[in-house]
Amino acid sequence: MALIEDCDYLHLGIPAIDAIHAEFAELVNRLAQSDGVEFSDLFAQLMAHTRAHFAAEEDLMRQTSFPGRQEHIAEHGRVLGEMERFAERLAAGKTIFARAYIEDRVPDWFAQHTRTLDYALAVHLHRVQDH
């Protein structure tokens, strides 16, 4: 069973963001089905993807003077810090904590983040692109 289903909230109508969100969901879903070395490798891929994902969104925010930029960037920083702490636990052999994070926290966070902060960014981008 997929942790993150393909549903309406993933599609904000900004192709670059929609593609990044699909990749994020795919990685999370693959993590849920993996174990051992594969889990560790996929967790590292998720971290690299998330850094690039957030950097791409932050570039769009800066380029278009998005008014909610500071709050959104702060949330990105919080999540990256959280992921880094779980990566450290994973590196110490505490896979159960990283797995619980992926299964119990990431899907709900992603849904909320996409429906609120990313949605607001998408509305802003549609507005500035239409002018």
C-alpha positions as CSV (number, residue, x, y, z in Angstrom):
1,M,0.0,0.0,0.0
2,A,1.3,3.4,-0.9
3,L,1.9,5.9,1.9
4,I,1.3,8.8,-0.4
5,E,-1.4,8.3,-3.0
6,D,-1.6,10.2,-6.2
7,C,-4.4,12.6,-5.5
8,D,-5.6,16.2,-6.2
9,Y,-3.5,17.9,-3.6
10,L,-0.3,16.8,-5.3
11,H,-1.3,18.6,-8.5
12,L,-0.9,22.4,-8.1
13,G,-0.8,23.3,-11.8
14,I,2.9,24.3,-11.7
15,P,4.6,21.6,-13.8
16,A,8.0,21.9,-12.1
17,I,6.5,21.6,-8.6
18,D,4.1,18.9,-9.6
19,A,7.0,16.8,-11.0
20,I,9.0,17.3,-7.8
21,H,6.0,16.3,-5.7
22,A,5.5,13.1,-7.7
23,E,9.2,12.2,-7.3
24,F,9.0,12.8,-3.5
25,A,5.9,10.6,-3.3
26,E,7.5,7.8,-5.3
27,L,10.6,7.8,-3.0
28,V,8.5,7.7,0.1
29,N,6.4,4.9,-1.2
30,R,9.5,2.9,-2.2
31,L,11.0,3.5,1.2
32,A,7.9,2.0,2.8
33,Q,8.4,-1.2,0.8
34,S,12.1,-1.5,1.4
35,D,14.4,-2.7,4.2
36,G,18.0,-3.1,5.1
37,V,20.6,-1.6,2.8
38,E,17.9,-0.6,0.3
39,F,16.1,1.4,2.9
40,S,19.3,3.2,3.9
41,D,20.1,4.0,0.3
42,L,16.6,5.2,-0.4
43,F,16.6,7.4,2.7
44,A,19.8,9.0,1.4
45,Q,18.1,9.5,-2.0
46,L,15.1,11.1,-0.3
47,M,17.3,13.5,1.6
48,A,19.1,14.5,-1.6
49,H,15.8,14.9,-3.4
50,T,14.3,16.9,-0.6
51,R,17.2,19.3,-0.5
52,A,16.9,19.8,-4.3
53,H,13.1,20.0,-4.0
54,F,13.2,22.7,-1.4
55,A,16.0,24.6,-3.2
56,A,13.9,24.7,-6.4
57,E,10.8,26.0,-4.6
58,E,12.9,28.6,-2.8
59,D,14.4,29.8,-6.1
60,L,10.9,30.3,-7.4
61,M,9.9,32.2,-4.3
62,R,12.9,34.5,-4.6
63,Q,12.5,35.0,-8.3
64,T,8.9,36.0,-7.9
65,S,9.1,37.9,-4.6
66,F,6.7,35.5,-2.9
67,P,5.4,37.3,0.2
68,G,5.2,34.1,2.3
69,R,8.8,33.2,1.5
70,Q,10.3,33.4,5.0
71,E,7.7,31.2,6.7
72,H,7.9,28.6,3.8
73,I,11.8,28.5,3.9
74,A,11.7,28.2,7.7
75,E,9.5,25.1,7.4
76,H,11.8,23.6,4.8
77,G,14.7,24.1,7.2
78,R,12.8,22.5,10.1
79,V,12.0,19.4,7.9
80,L,15.5,19.1,6.6
81,G,16.8,19.2,10.2
82,E,14.4,16.5,11.2
83,M,15.4,14.3,8.3
84,E,19.1,14.8,9.2
85,R,18.4,13.7,12.8
86,F,16.7,10.5,11.5
87,A,19.5,9.9,9.0
88,E,22.0,10.0,12.0
89,R,19.9,7.4,13.8
90,L,19.8,5.3,10.7
91,A,23.5,5.5,10.3
92,A,23.8,4.3,13.9
93,G,21.8,1.2,13.1
94,K,18.5,2.5,14.5
95,T,16.4,1.8,11.4
96,I,13.2,1.5,13.3
97,F,13.2,5.2,14.1
98,A,13.8,6.2,10.5
99,R,11.1,3.8,9.3
100,A,8.6,5.1,11.8
101,Y,9.4,8.7,10.7
102,I,8.8,7.8,7.1
103,E,5.6,5.8,7.8
104,D,4.0,7.9,10.5
105,R,5.1,11.5,10.0
106,V,6.2,12.2,6.5
107,P,2.9,11.4,4.6
108,D,0.8,13.7,7.0
109,W,3.4,16.4,6.9
110,F,3.6,16.3,3.1
111,A,-0.2,16.5,2.7
112,Q,-0.4,19.4,5.1
113,H,2.6,21.2,3.6
114,T,1.3,20.8,0.0
115,R,-2.2,21.8,0.8
116,T,-1.1,25.0,2.7
117,L,2.3,26.4,2.0
118,D,2.8,25.0,-1.5
119,Y,-0.7,25.8,-2.4
120,A,-0.2,29.4,-1.5
121,L,3.0,29.4,-3.5
122,A,1.2,27.9,-6.5
123,V,-1.6,30.6,-6.3
124,H,1.1,33.3,-6.3
125,L,3.0,31.7,-9.2
126,H,-0.2,31.5,-11.3
127,R,-0.9,35.1,-10.5
128,V,2.5,36.4,-11.5
129,Q,2.7,34.1,-14.6
130,D,-0.7,35.4,-15.8
131,H,0.5,39.0,-15.8
